[in-house]
Each structure stands twice: as structure tokens, then as C-alpha cells.
Amino acid sequence: MLADWRYAGHGHTPGESALAASIAEDIRINRETTREAMALGRGCDVTTATRSNGMPTLAEVCNELRISRSTFYDWRAKKRAPRCIKLPNGDLRVRRTELDHWLDGREDAA
């Protein structure tokens, strides 16, 4: 019975609990992807692991964009960063679709 147990968050509303559960699922999937890649001897490509995550953490976003955390916060203060979701614990997440859309909007036509 414990094998089927899954942390569902401890939010104050059903929506927060659902969000926490989806983040926990994303983390579980990322860990499985990393373990499979390591077992096959390919190592783990951070971009691949991040792309499979529907809501990457701020650290994952900064790593993917190759920017510092302070640069991200600077962009956010200037309304130039992708839209974020602020969790009840204060952590930020960015929806993968939002990040991809934001990146597409900055694509150079040259």
C-alpha cells in the first residue's frame, strides 16, 4: 500500500494541493529520466531533464538560459522575464509552455 503513496502537498486550498502534487510528479519524472540516462551511460543532459519538466524551478530556468539568478530577478523587476508562478513557500516556477513562448518571442529573424 505504501508503494502507491504519493506526497500531494500541504497547500491550504485544493488548487495549491493540486499544484504541489503536479510539481512532485514532475520531480519524480525528472529523477527517473536522469536515472535511466545514467544507467545507459549517457550521463544526464540538463537541457533534456529540464525540457521534460512542465514547471521548471528558477534554478533550472537560469541554468537553461545560462544566466545568473540575479539577472533573472533583474529581468523580472523590469517585466522582461517569463511569467512566473509563486508557490505558497515563496519558490518560483515557470510553466514550460510560458518559457518556450517567451523564448520564441525573442527569436532573432536574422
N, CA, C and O atoms as a GROMACS GRO file, in nm:
protein
  440
    1MET      N    1   0.081  -0.119   0.000
    1MET     CA    2   0.000   0.000   0.000
    1MET      C    3   0.086   0.126   0.000
    1MET      O    4   0.050   0.225  -0.063
    2LEU      N    5   0.198   0.123   0.070
    2LEU     CA    6   0.283   0.241   0.074
    2LEU      C    7   0.350   0.268  -0.060
    2LEU      O    8   0.391   0.381  -0.087
    3ALA      N    9   0.361   0.167  -0.145
    3ALA     CA   10   0.423   0.187  -0.276
    3ALA      C   11   0.339   0.282  -0.362
    3ALA      O   12   0.393   0.348  -0.450
    4ASP      N   13   0.210   0.289  -0.337
    4ASP     CA   14   0.123   0.377  -0.414
    4ASP      C   15   0.110   0.515  -0.352
    4ASP      O   16   0.047   0.603  -0.411
    5TRP      N   17   0.168   0.535  -0.235
    5TRP     CA   18   0.156   0.663  -0.167
    5TRP      C   19   0.236   0.768  -0.242
    5TRP      O   20   0.345   0.741  -0.292
    6ARG      N   21   0.180   0.889  -0.250
    6ARG     CA   22   0.249   0.998  -0.317
    6ARG      C   23   0.221   1.127  -0.242
    6ARG      O   24   0.107   1.155  -0.206
    7TYR      N   25   0.326   1.205  -0.217
    7TYR     CA   26   0.310   1.333  -0.149
    7TYR      C   27   0.224   1.424  -0.234
    7TYR      O   28   0.253   1.446  -0.352
    8ALA      N   29   0.118   1.476  -0.176
    8ALA     CA   30   0.025   1.561  -0.251
    8ALA      C   31   0.033   1.705  -0.205
    8ALA      O   32  -0.057   1.783  -0.235
    9GLY      N   33   0.135   1.741  -0.135
    9GLY     CA   34   0.149   1.880  -0.094
    9GLY      C   35   0.072   1.909   0.033
    9GLY      O   36  -0.002   1.825   0.084
   10HIS      N   37   0.092   2.026   0.081
   10HIS     CA   38   0.024   2.061   0.203
   10HIS      C   39  -0.026   2.205   0.189
   10HIS      O   40  -0.012   2.288   0.278
   11GLY      N   41  -0.085   2.231   0.071
   11GLY     CA   42  -0.140   2.363   0.043
   11GLY      C   43  -0.265   2.388   0.124
   11GLY      O   44  -0.323   2.296   0.182
   12HIS      N   45  -0.306   2.511   0.127
   12HIS     CA   46  -0.422   2.548   0.206
   12HIS      C   47  -0.552   2.537   0.127
   12HIS      O   48  -0.660   2.540   0.185
   13THR      N   49  -0.541   2.525  -0.004
   13THR     CA   50  -0.661   2.510  -0.088
   13THR      C   51  -0.643   2.389  -0.177
   13THR      O   52  -0.531   2.341  -0.195
   14PRO      N   53  -0.752   2.339  -0.233
   14PRO     CA   54  -0.738   2.225  -0.326
   14PRO      C   55  -0.648   2.258  -0.444
   14PRO      O   56  -0.573   2.172  -0.492
   15GLY      N   57  -0.654   2.383  -0.492
   15GLY     CA   58  -0.568   2.423  -0.605
   15GLY      C   59  -0.421   2.417  -0.569
   15GLY      O   60  -0.339   2.370  -0.649
   16GLU      N   61  -0.386   2.464  -0.450
   16GLU     CA   62  -0.247   2.459  -0.407
   16GLU      C   63  -0.200   2.315  -0.390
   16GLU      O   64  -0.087   2.281  -0.425
   17SER      N   65  -0.287   2.231  -0.336
   17SER     CA   66  -0.252   2.089  -0.320
   17SER      C   67  -0.232   2.023  -0.456
   17SER      O   68  -0.141   1.942  -0.473
   18ALA      N   69  -0.318   2.057  -0.552
   18ALA     CA   70  -0.305   2.000  -0.687
   18ALA      C   71  -0.175   2.047  -0.752
   18ALA      O   72  -0.106   1.968  -0.817
   19LEU      N   73  -0.140   2.174  -0.733
   19LEU     CA   74  -0.016   2.228  -0.788
   19LEU      C   75   0.104   2.156  -0.725
   19LEU      O   76   0.197   2.117  -0.796
   20ALA      N   77   0.101   2.139  -0.594
   20ALA     CA   78   0.210   2.069  -0.525
   20ALA      C   79   0.221   1.926  -0.576
   20ALA      O   80   0.332   1.874  -0.593
   21ALA      N   81   0.108   1.861  -0.600
   21ALA     CA   82   0.110   1.723  -0.650
   21ALA      C   83   0.169   1.718  -0.790
   21ALA      O   84   0.244   1.625  -0.822
   22SER      N   85   0.137   1.815  -0.875
   22SER     CA   86   0.191   1.814  -1.011
   22SER      C   87   0.341   1.842  -1.010
   22SER      O   88   0.414   1.786  -1.092
   23ILE      N   89   0.386   1.927  -0.919
   23ILE     CA   90   0.529   1.953  -0.908
   23ILE      C   91   0.602   1.827  -0.859
   23ILE      O   92   0.708   1.793  -0.910
   24ALA      N   93   0.543   1.760  -0.762
   24ALA     CA   94   0.602   1.635  -0.713
   24ALA      C   95   0.611   1.532  -0.825
   24ALA      O   96   0.710   1.459  -0.834
   25GLU      N   97   0.510   1.527  -0.910
   25GLU     CA   98   0.511   1.434  -1.024
   25GLU      C   99   0.620   1.473  -1.123
   25GLU      O  100   0.691   1.386  -1.174
   26ASP      N  101   0.636   1.602  -1.151
   26ASP     CA  102   0.741   1.649  -1.240
   26ASP      C  103   0.879   1.611  -1.187
   26ASP      O  104   0.966   1.567  -1.262
   27ILE      N  105   0.899   1.628  -1.057
   27ILE     CA  106   1.027   1.593  -0.996
   27ILE      C  107   1.052   1.443  -1.008
   27ILE      O  108   1.163   1.401  -1.038
   28ARG      N  109   0.948   1.363  -0.984
   28ARG     CA  110   0.962   1.218  -0.995
   28ARG      C  111   1.002   1.178  -1.137
   28ARG      O  112   1.090   1.094  -1.156
   29ILE      N  113   0.938   1.240  -1.237
   29ILE     CA  114   0.969   1.209  -1.377
   29ILE      C  115   1.112   1.250  -1.410
   29ILE      O  116   1.184   1.176  -1.478
   30ASN      N  117   1.154   1.368  -1.363
   30ASN     CA  118   1.292   1.412  -1.388
   30ASN      C  119   1.393   1.317  -1.328
   30ASN      O  120   1.495   1.287  -1.390
   31ARG      N  121   1.365   1.269  -1.207
   31ARG     CA  122   1.458   1.176  -1.143
   31ARG      C  123   1.465   1.044  -1.220
   31ARG      O  124   1.574   0.988  -1.236
   32GLU      N  125   1.351   0.996  -1.266
   32GLU     CA  126   1.350   0.871  -1.345
   32GLU      C  127   1.428   0.890  -1.474
   32GLU      O  128   1.507   0.803  -1.513
   33THR      N  129   1.408   1.003  -1.541
   33THR     CA  130   1.479   1.031  -1.666
   33THR      C  131   1.629   1.034  -1.642
   33THR      O  132   1.706   0.980  -1.722
   34THR      N  133   1.670   1.098  -1.535
   34THR     CA  134   1.813   1.107  -1.501
   34THR      C  135   1.870   0.969  -1.471
   34THR      O  136   1.977   0.935  -1.518
   35ARG      N  137   1.797   0.891  -1.391
   35ARG     CA  138   1.845   0.756  -1.356
   35ARG      C  139   1.858   0.669  -1.481
   35ARG      O  140   1.956   0.596  -1.494
   36GLU      N  141   1.761   0.677  -1.572
   36GLU     CA  142   1.767   0.598  -1.695
   36GLU      C  143   1.887   0.639  -1.780
   36GLU      O  144   1.958   0.554  -1.833
   37ALA      N  145   1.909   0.769  -1.792
   37ALA     CA  146   2.022   0.818  -1.871
   37ALA      C  147   2.154   0.774  -1.809
   37ALA      O  148   2.246   0.734  -1.880
   38MET      N  149   2.163   0.780  -1.677
   38MET     CA  150   2.286   0.739  -1.608
   38MET      C  151   2.308   0.589  -1.625
   38MET      O  152   2.422   0.545  -1.644
   39ALA      N  153   2.200   0.510  -1.618
   39ALA     CA  154   2.212   0.365  -1.632
   39ALA      C  155   2.259   0.326  -1.772
   39ALA      O  156   2.328   0.226  -1.790
   40LEU      N  157   2.221   0.406  -1.872
   40LEU     CA  158   2.260   0.378  -2.010
   40LEU      C  159   2.398   0.434  -2.042
   40LEU      O  160   2.446   0.421  -2.155
   41GLY      N  161   2.461   0.499  -1.943
   41GLY     CA  162   2.594   0.551  -1.961
   41GLY      C  163   2.601   0.679  -2.041
   41GLY      O  164   2.709   0.720  -2.084
   42ARG      N  165   2.486   0.744  -2.062
   42ARG     CA  166   2.485   0.868  -2.140
   42ARG      C  167   2.506   0.990  -2.053
   42ARG      O  168   2.518   1.101  -2.106
   43GLY      N  169   2.509   0.972  -1.923
   43GLY     CA  170   2.514   1.089  -1.837
   43GLY      C  171   2.378   1.156  -1.840
   43GLY      O  172   2.281   1.097  -1.887
   44CYS      N  173   2.370   1.274  -1.791
   44CYS     CA  174   2.242   1.344  -1.790
   44CYS      C  175   2.258   1.481  -1.850
   44CYS      O  176   2.330   1.565  -1.796
   45ASP      N  177   2.192   1.503  -1.960
   45ASP     CA  178   2.190   1.634  -2.023
   45ASP      C  179   2.088   1.719  -1.949
   45ASP      O  180   1.969   1.687  -1.947
   46VAL      N  181   2.133   1.828  -1.888
   46VAL     CA  182   2.044   1.912  -1.807
   46VAL      C  183   1.930   1.966  -1.892
   46VAL      O  184   1.817   1.976  -1.843
   47THR      N  185   1.956   2.000  -2.018
   47THR     CA  186   1.851   2.054  -2.104
   47THR      C  187   1.742   1.949  -2.125
   47THR      O  188   1.624   1.983  -2.122
   48THR      N  189   1.779   1.824  -2.146
   48THR     CA  190   1.681   1.718  -2.165
   48THR      C  191   1.596   1.701  -2.041
   48THR      O  192   1.474   1.691  -2.050
   49ALA      N  193   1.660   1.696  -1.924
   49ALA     CA  194   1.586   1.679  -1.799
   49ALA      C  195   1.493   1.798  -1.776
   49ALA      O  196   1.380   1.779  -1.731
   50THR      N  197   1.539   1.918  -1.807
   50THR     CA  198   1.458   2.037  -1.785
   50THR      C  199   1.341   2.041  -1.881
   50THR      O  200   1.230   2.076  -1.841
   51ARG      N  201   1.362   2.005  -2.006
   51ARG     CA  202   1.255   2.010  -2.105
   51ARG      C  203   1.141   1.914  -2.070
   51ARG      O  204   1.026   1.939  -2.105
   52SER      N  205   1.174   1.803  -2.002
   52SER     CA  206   1.068   1.709  -1.966
   52SER      C  207   0.986   1.759  -1.848
   52SER      O  208   0.881   1.703  -1.816
   53ASN      N  209   1.033   1.864  -1.784
   53ASN     CA  210   0.966   1.919  -1.667
   53ASN      C  211   0.868   2.026  -1.711
   53ASN      O  212   0.906   2.124  -1.774
   54GLY      N  213   0.740   2.008  -1.678
   54GLY     CA  214   0.637   2.103  -1.716
   54GLY      C  215   0.646   2.235  -1.642
   54GLY      O  216   0.595   2.336  -1.690
   55MET      N  217   0.709   2.236  -1.524
   55MET     CA  218   0.723   2.358  -1.446
   55MET      C  219   0.862   2.362  -1.383
   55MET      O  220   0.878   2.329  -1.265
   56PRO      N  221   0.964   2.403  -1.461
   56PRO     CA  222   1.099   2.405  -1.407
   56PRO      C  223   1.115   2.506  -1.294
   56PRO      O  224   1.044   2.607  -1.288
   57THR      N  225   1.208   2.478  -1.207
   57THR     CA  226   1.240   2.569  -1.097
   57THR      C  227   1.318   2.687  -1.152
   57THR      O  228   1.362   2.686  -1.267
   58LEU      N  229   1.333   2.789  -1.071
   58LEU     CA  230   1.409   2.906  -1.112
   58LEU      C  231   1.554   2.867  -1.144
   58LEU      O  232   1.612   2.917  -1.240
   59ALA      N  233   1.611   2.779  -1.065
   59ALA     CA  234   1.748   2.734  -1.090
   59ALA      C  235   1.759   2.663  -1.224
   59ALA      O  236   1.856   2.684  -1.297
   60GLU      N  237   1.660   2.580  -1.258
   60GLU     CA  238   1.661   2.511  -1.387
   60GLU      C  239   1.646   2.608  -1.503
   60GLU      O  240   1.712   2.593  -1.606
   61VAL      N  241   1.560   2.708  -1.486
   61VAL     CA  242   1.542   2.809  -1.591
   61VAL      C  243   1.672   2.887  -1.611
   61VAL      O  244   1.716   2.906  -1.725
   62CYS      N  245   1.732   2.932  -1.502
   62CYS     CA  246   1.858   3.007  -1.511
   62CYS      C  247   1.968   2.922  -1.575
   62CYS      O  248   2.047   2.972  -1.654
   63ASN      N  249   1.973   2.795  -1.540
   63ASN     CA  250   2.072   2.704  -1.598
   63ASN      C  251   2.049   2.690  -1.748
   63ASN      O  252   2.144   2.694  -1.826
   64GLU      N  253   1.925   2.672  -1.787
   64GLU     CA  254   1.893   2.657  -1.929
   64GLU      C  255   1.926   2.783  -2.008
   64GLU      O  256   1.976   2.775  -2.120
   65LEU      N  257   1.899   2.899  -1.950
   65LEU     CA  258   1.925   3.026  -2.018
   65LEU      C  259   2.070   3.071  -2.002
   65LEU      O  260   2.114   3.166  -2.067
   66ARG      N  261   2.144   3.002  -1.915
   66ARG     CA  262   2.283   3.035  -1.884
   66ARG      C  263   2.296   3.178  -1.833
   66ARG      O  264   2.380   3.256  -1.880
   67ILE      N  265   2.211   3.208  -1.736
   67ILE     CA  266   2.215   3.340  -1.670
   67ILE      C  267   2.221   3.318  -1.520
   67ILE      O  268   2.192   3.209  -1.470
   68SER      N  269   2.259   3.423  -1.448
   68SER     CA  270   2.261   3.414  -1.303
   68SER      C  271   2.121   3.438  -1.248
   68SER      O  272   2.034   3.493  -1.316
   69ARG      N  273   2.101   3.396  -1.126
   69ARG     CA  274   1.974   3.419  -1.058
   69ARG      C  275   1.945   3.568  -1.047
   69ARG      O  276   1.830   3.611  -1.064
   70SER      N  277   2.049   3.647  -1.018
   70SER     CA  278   2.030   3.792  -1.004
   70SER      C  279   1.987   3.856  -1.137
   70SER      O  280   1.909   3.951  -1.138
   71THR      N  281   2.038   3.804  -1.249
   71THR     CA  282   1.996   3.855  -1.380
   71THR      C  283   1.848   3.825  -1.401
   71THR      O  284   1.774   3.910  -1.451
   72PHE      N  285   1.805   3.705  -1.364
   72PHE     CA  286   1.664   3.671  -1.380
   72PHE      C  287   1.577   3.766  -1.297
   72PHE      O  288   1.477   3.818  -1.346
   73TYR      N  289   1.617   3.789  -1.172
   73TYR     CA  290   1.539   3.880  -1.087
   73TYR      C  291   1.540   4.023  -1.142
   73TYR      O  292   1.441   4.094  -1.130
   74ASP      N  293   1.652   4.064  -1.202
   74ASP     CA  294   1.658   4.196  -1.265
   74ASP      C  295   1.560   4.203  -1.382
   74ASP      O  296   1.486   4.300  -1.394
   75TRP      N  297   1.561   4.101  -1.467
   75TRP     CA  298   1.466   4.096  -1.579
   75TRP      C  299   1.322   4.097  -1.527
   75TRP      O  300   1.236   4.163  -1.584
   76ARG      N  301   1.298   4.023  -1.420
   76ARG     CA  302   1.163   4.015  -1.364
   76ARG      C  303   1.117   4.151  -1.312
   76ARG      O  304   1.001   4.189  -1.331
   77ALA      N  305   1.207   4.224  -1.247
   77ALA     CA  306   1.173   4.357  -1.196
   77ALA      C  307   1.141   4.453  -1.311
   77ALA      O  308   1.060   4.544  -1.296
   78LYS      N  309   1.206   4.431  -1.426
   78LYS     CA  310   1.183   4.516  -1.543
   78LYS      C  311   1.072   4.462  -1.634
   78LYS      O  312   1.049   4.515  -1.743
   79LYS      N  313   1.003   4.357  -1.587
   79LYS     CA  314   0.894   4.294  -1.664
   79LYS      C  315   0.944   4.237  -1.798
   79LYS      O  316   0.872   4.237  -1.897
   80ARG      N  317   1.068   4.188  -1.798
   80ARG     CA  318   1.126   4.129  -1.920
   80ARG      C  319   1.143   3.978  -1.909
   80ARG      O  320   1.183   3.914  -2.006
   81ALA      N  321   1.115   3.921  -1.794
   81ALA     CA  322   1.131   3.777  -1.772
   81ALA      C  323   1.001   3.705  -1.806
   81ALA      O  324   0.896   3.768  -1.814
   82PRO      N  325   1.008   3.574  -1.826
   82PRO     CA  326   0.884   3.499  -1.847
   82PRO      C  327   0.797   3.505  -1.720
   82PRO      O  328   0.848   3.520  -1.610
   83ARG      N  329   0.667   3.493  -1.739
   83ARG     CA  330   0.576   3.495  -1.624
   83ARG      C  331   0.605   3.378  -1.533
   83ARG      O  332   0.634   3.267  -1.578
   84CYS      N  333   0.597   3.404  -1.403
   84CYS     CA  334   0.628   3.303  -1.302
   84CYS      C  335   0.505   3.271  -1.218
   84CYS      O  336   0.410   3.348  -1.212
   85ILE      N  337   0.511   3.156  -1.156
   85ILE     CA  338   0.412   3.116  -1.057
   85ILE      C  339   0.483   3.116  -0.923
   85ILE      O  340   0.586   3.052  -0.906
   86LYS      N  341   0.428   3.190  -0.828
   86LYS     CA  342   0.487   3.194  -0.694
   86LYS      C  343   0.413   3.094  -0.606
   86LYS      O  344   0.292   3.107  -0.586
   87LEU      N  345   0.484   2.997  -0.555
   87LEU     CA  346   0.426   2.893  -0.471
   87LEU      C  347   0.405   2.947  -0.330
   87LEU      O  348   0.463   3.049  -0.293
   88PRO      N  349   0.322   2.879  -0.251
   88PRO     CA  350   0.297   2.924  -0.113
   88PRO      C  351   0.424   2.937  -0.029
   88PRO      O  352   0.429   3.018   0.064
   89ASN      N  353   0.527   2.859  -0.061
   89ASN     CA  354   0.653   2.868   0.015
   89ASN      C  355   0.746   2.977  -0.038
   89ASN      O  356   0.856   2.995   0.013
   90GLY      N  357   0.702   3.051  -0.141
   90GLY     CA  358   0.780   3.161  -0.197
   90GLY      C  359   0.865   3.122  -0.316
   90GLY      O  360   0.917   3.210  -0.385
   91ASP      N  361   0.880   2.993  -0.343
   91ASP     CA  362   0.957   2.948  -0.459
   91ASP      C  363   0.887   2.988  -0.588
   91ASP      O  364   0.765   3.000  -0.592
   92LEU      N  365   0.967   3.008  -0.692
   92LEU     CA  366   0.912   3.042  -0.823
   92LEU      C  367   0.921   2.924  -0.917
   92LEU      O  368   1.018   2.848  -0.913
   93ARG      N  369   0.822   2.910  -1.001
   93ARG     CA  370   0.821   2.811  -1.108
   93ARG      C  371   0.779   2.884  -1.236
   93ARG      O  372   0.709   2.985  -1.231
   94VAL      N  373   0.823   2.832  -1.349
   94VAL     CA  374   0.785   2.886  -1.478
   94VAL      C  375   0.725   2.771  -1.558
   94VAL      O  376   0.787   2.666  -1.574
   95ARG      N  377   0.605   2.792  -1.608
   95ARG     CA  378   0.546   2.687  -1.692
   95ARG      C  379   0.632   2.669  -1.817
   95ARG      O  380   0.676   2.766  -1.877
   96ARG      N  381   0.656   2.544  -1.854
   96ARG     CA  382   0.737   2.515  -1.973
   96ARG      C  383   0.681   2.585  -2.096
   96ARG      O  384   0.756   2.641  -2.175
   97THR      N  385   0.548   2.581  -2.111
   97THR     CA  386   0.486   2.646  -2.227
   97THR      C  387   0.512   2.796  -2.225
   97THR      O  388   0.536   2.856  -2.330
   98GLU      N  389   0.507   2.857  -2.107
   98GLU     CA  390   0.532   3.001  -2.095
   98GLU      C  391   0.677   3.033  -2.130
   98GLU      O  392   0.704   3.131  -2.200
   99LEU      N  393   0.770   2.952  -2.083
   99LEU     CA  394   0.912   2.975  -2.113
   99LEU      C  395   0.938   2.960  -2.263
   99LEU      O  396   1.008   3.042  -2.322
  100ASP      N  397   0.882   2.856  -2.324
  100ASP     CA  398   0.900   2.836  -2.467
  100ASP      C  399   0.840   2.952  -2.547
  100ASP      O  400   0.901   2.999  -2.644
  101HIS      N  401   0.722   2.997  -2.508
  101HIS     CA  402   0.658   3.110  -2.575
  101HIS      C  403   0.743   3.236  -2.559
  101HIS      O  404   0.760   3.312  -2.655
  102TRP      N  405   0.795   3.259  -2.440
  102TRP     CA  406   0.879   3.374  -2.411
  102TRP      C  407   1.005   3.370  -2.498
  102TRP      O  408   1.046   3.472  -2.554
  103LEU      N  409   1.067   3.252  -2.509
  103LEU     CA  410   1.187   3.236  -2.591
  103LEU      C  411   1.156   3.259  -2.738
  103LEU      O  412   1.234   3.323  -2.809
  104ASP      N  413   1.041   3.207  -2.785
  104ASP     CA  414   1.002   3.228  -2.925
  104ASP      C  415   0.986   3.376  -2.957
  104ASP      O  416   1.019   3.420  -3.067
  105GLY      N  417   0.937   3.452  -2.861
  105GLY     CA  418   0.919   3.596  -2.880
  105GLY      C  419   1.049   3.673  -2.888
  105GLY      O  420   1.051   3.788  -2.932
  106ARG      N  421   1.159   3.612  -2.847
  106ARG     CA  422   1.291   3.677  -2.851
  106ARG      C  423   1.379   3.624  -2.962
  106ARG      O  424   1.497   3.658  -2.969
  107GLU      N  425   1.322   3.542  -3.047
  107GLU     CA  426   1.399   3.483  -3.155
  107GLU      C  427   1.437   3.589  -3.256
  107GLU      O  428   1.354   3.671  -3.295
  108ASP      N  429   1.562   3.588  -3.298
  108ASP     CA  430   1.612   3.685  -3.394
  108ASP      C  431   1.579   3.637  -3.535
  108ASP      O  432   1.604   3.522  -3.569
  109ALA      N  433   1.524   3.725  -3.616
  109ALA     CA  434   1.482   3.689  -3.751
  109ALA      C  435   1.600   3.682  -3.848
  109ALA      O  436   1.584   3.639  -3.962
  110ALA      N  437   1.717   3.725  -3.806
  110ALA     CA  438   1.832   3.733  -3.897
  110ALA      C  439   1.880   3.601  -3.936
  110ALA      O  440   1.976   3.590  -4.012
   0.00000   0.00000   0.00000
